[in-house]
Amino acid sequence: MATAEFNAETRNLIDGQLVPASNGGHFDNINPATEEVIGVAADGTKEDMENAIAAARRAFDETDWSTDHSFRKHCLEQLNRALSEAREDLRHIVIAEAGSPILITYQVQVDSYIDAMPYWSNLATSYTYESPMSDIEFMGKPQGRLIRREPMGVVGAITPWNFPLYLNLAKIGPALAAGNTLVLKPAPDTPWSATHLGRLVVEHTDIPAGVLNIVASSDHGIGAMLSRDPRVDVVTFTGSTATGRAVMEAAAPTVKKTFLELGGKSATIILDDIDIDAAAPMSGIAVCTHAGQGCAIQTRTLLPRNRYEEGIEKIAATMSTINYGDPLDPANLMGPLVSKKQQERVLGYIEKGKQDGARVVLGGGVPTHLKKGYFIEPTLLADVDPDSVVAQEEIFGPVLCVIPYEDEADAIRIANNSIYGLSGAIWSGSVERALSVARKIRTGTLSINGAQWFDVDTPFGGYGQSGVGRENGVAGFEEYLETKIVAIPR
């Protein structure tokens, strides 16, 4: 297959121009479902990133982008329309390079966030950037005060491969709406989900040169330049906690703000007053969605000891019916892992789980009926030690760890036994009881009895090593704003 089949843009966006890599280099874009090269992307260099940062700095310092709220709204509305018109191109790009099942592209992977983009264009003008505070007295004289919220400056954004279009837009939307300029470094596994946005900006918007720059590269070190460079005022990163630590360390010498959405090891607690037939199967469905490649997916299920084997049986029965394979088949909930490296990583975790005493109830290997693609069978591990590697580390694959608990307090203890705190789920016959448990779980988001919390206005993020700050909602918008107090004599 060739790039032209996807109508994909392969060049980077730097200072208002679509450009090849400065040295002419490119790297292959591989479809994880077929293992075939579907095209190439410009392999950005250090010189390219240097030019992108310089352009973003210049656009912030020398134009009125940061202060002209109405113009920002106008430009983002143009981008909104362009995204909507390019929806099908973007859908097939995401399916081809991320291995996303087409089924979930009609949700958050593509459609939901394209449709949500007007939230940011509207917020560009509706947000209250300046407001009075109450007067105070100083040396016998009244003093007035204003509180102002102003854009931070140049944003460096580093995004992952699992939900590439959504996460690119989740950073571009609020950062630009708030008046910042931005340099985006996407994951090399999914370059077109970023570079194609550059074409839309150039061809369909009045966004000034340098306001948005996109530098795809196979070199992860190119992204690290954003953390180190003193011209970059804030770095926003979504990805693994290990890489998040490196981002913070690199940003420390310039004391720039780091805004991180990191890993998770979320737990589902099935309480003993719920019909297990209704609750348990949902755990198996969740962990197989997009092959488990989601930071907020619940990957630990906690079952009451007296219903343990029954619950395992119900989960296994559901997981055994999960359709997976060709991402273009709308019947498939699960596609491949994004790369051979990721497939091998997940298989390694399964072996480690077995070594530590976990029982493989279902799956555990590479499916024999799929001859190509980086697939792994839906895998159910039972009798998992809460302190073992597979219970503590983020696997990022279709692997569910089941753990028994003795009583409600024990379930809460096990759920909180993690360096992470991103998401979770509780199933109970009583919403009030579930709420009581939810208040004791240290995590950023929770679902009770399958209720959905995600939307563009939901401040998403986690406790502990699941990140710093919140994405989406007004709280996410304010991550890109500084606070200034101005005193005024009365």
Secondary structure, DSSP 8 states (H G I E B T S, - for coil): --GGGGT---SEEETTEEE--TT--EEEEEETTTTEEEEEEE---HHHHHHHHHHHHHHHHHSSTTT-HHHHHHHHHHHHHHHHHTHHHHHHHHHHHH---HHHIIIIITHHHHHHTHHHHHHHHHS--EEEEEEEEETTEEEEEEEEEEE-SEEEEE--SSSHHHHHHHHHHHHHHTT-EEEEE--TTS-HHHHHHHHHHHHH----TTTEEE---S-HHHHHHHHH-TT--EEEEES-HHHHHHHHHHHGGGT-EEEEE----EEEEE-TTS-HHHHHHHHHHHHHGGGG--TTSEEEEEEEGGGHHHHHHHHHHHHTT--BS-TTSTT-SB---SSHHHHHHHHHHHHHHHHTT-EEEE--S--TT--SSS----EEEES--TTSHHHHS---SSEEEEEEESSHHHHHHHHT-SSEES-EEEE-S-HHHHHHHHTTS--S--EETT----STTS-B--EETTEES-BSHHHHHHTTEEEEEEEEE-
